[in-house]
Amino acid sequence: MKLESIDKSVYRSHLNRILWVSIVAFASMSLLISQVTIYLFTDREGTHFWLNVMGVVVSMIIIGSVFNRIKSHPYFYEVYYVWRLKQQINYIIRKNKALEQAVEQDDVQAITIMAFYYKACEQLYTLDDNTITMSALNKKSNALQEKIDALNQSIDISDYSVDMLKAY
């Protein structure tokens, strides 16, 4: 995955609209499906907990499949990019302990992965207004950059790919 420049205001605007539409669609569909099944398949007396649960589950499946089909639409570009960025960060976090040990042993591939991780986190934190942890992230990123300089290496984060994580 390559890091891309994303307009924060466009991302936030699209994300908020997508969330609101999702919430309204989910609530409406859940109620509609539950009420229709209760009307068609019961005597409308007593509790219908499992039919309500079924309405929620069916609504989640429908909304999930709709999003899966339209995720490549240009309107979803920024939101889908951030979703994929979060996936990459999560993949790296799962291997973090092994990666940090490899960085200590001057493994260039691990250093590349961690450099990508710090830049990706910086972009994500900026897009999501998570500035509280930015200083700690910058310290770690600066320490890694000092290590790169001490090793006389040039690291290009565009070399990162998820396949690199298989070695750890």
PEPE-V615305 format. One record per pair of residues at least 12 apart in sequence whose C-alpha atoms are under 8 Angstrom apart, sorted by sequence separation. I is the first residue (numbers start at 1). J is the second residue. D is the distance in whole Angstrom. If there is no record, write none. Layout:
# PEPE-V615305
i->{I/I}
j->{J/J}
d->{D/D}
This chain:
# PEPE-V615305
i->{122/38/37/99/122/121/34/35/34/34/118/34/118/31/34/92/30/33/34/92/118/32/118/31/30/31/33/92/29/30/33/115/29/30/30/89/30/115/26/29/89/89/26/111/26/85/26/111/25/86/85/115/22/116/82/115/116/112/111/112/113/116/106/112/108/112/113/112/113/113/109/14/14/14/15/14/11/10/11/99/95/98/91/6/92/95/88/91/1/1/12/11/3/8/2/3/2/1/2/1/1/1}
j->{134/51/51/114/137/137/51/52/52/53/137/54/138/52/55/113/52/55/56/114/140/55/141/55/55/56/58/117/55/56/59/141/56/57/58/117/59/144/56/59/120/121/59/144/60/120/63/148/63/124/124/155/63/157/124/157/158/155/155/156/157/160/151/157/155/159/160/160/164/165/164/75/76/78/79/79/78/78/79/168/165/168/162/78/165/168/162/165/85/88/127/127/120/127/157/158/158/158/160/160/161/162}
d->{7/7/7/8/7/8/6/8/5/8/7/7/8/8/5/8/7/5/8/8/8/8/6/7/5/8/8/7/7/5/8/7/8/8/8/6/6/7/8/6/7/7/6/8/7/7/7/8/8/8/8/8/8/5/7/6/8/6/8/7/7/7/8/6/8/8/6/7/8/8/7/7/7/8/6/7/5/8/6/7/7/6/8/7/7/7/7/8/8/8/8/8/7/5/8/7/6/8/8/7/6/7}
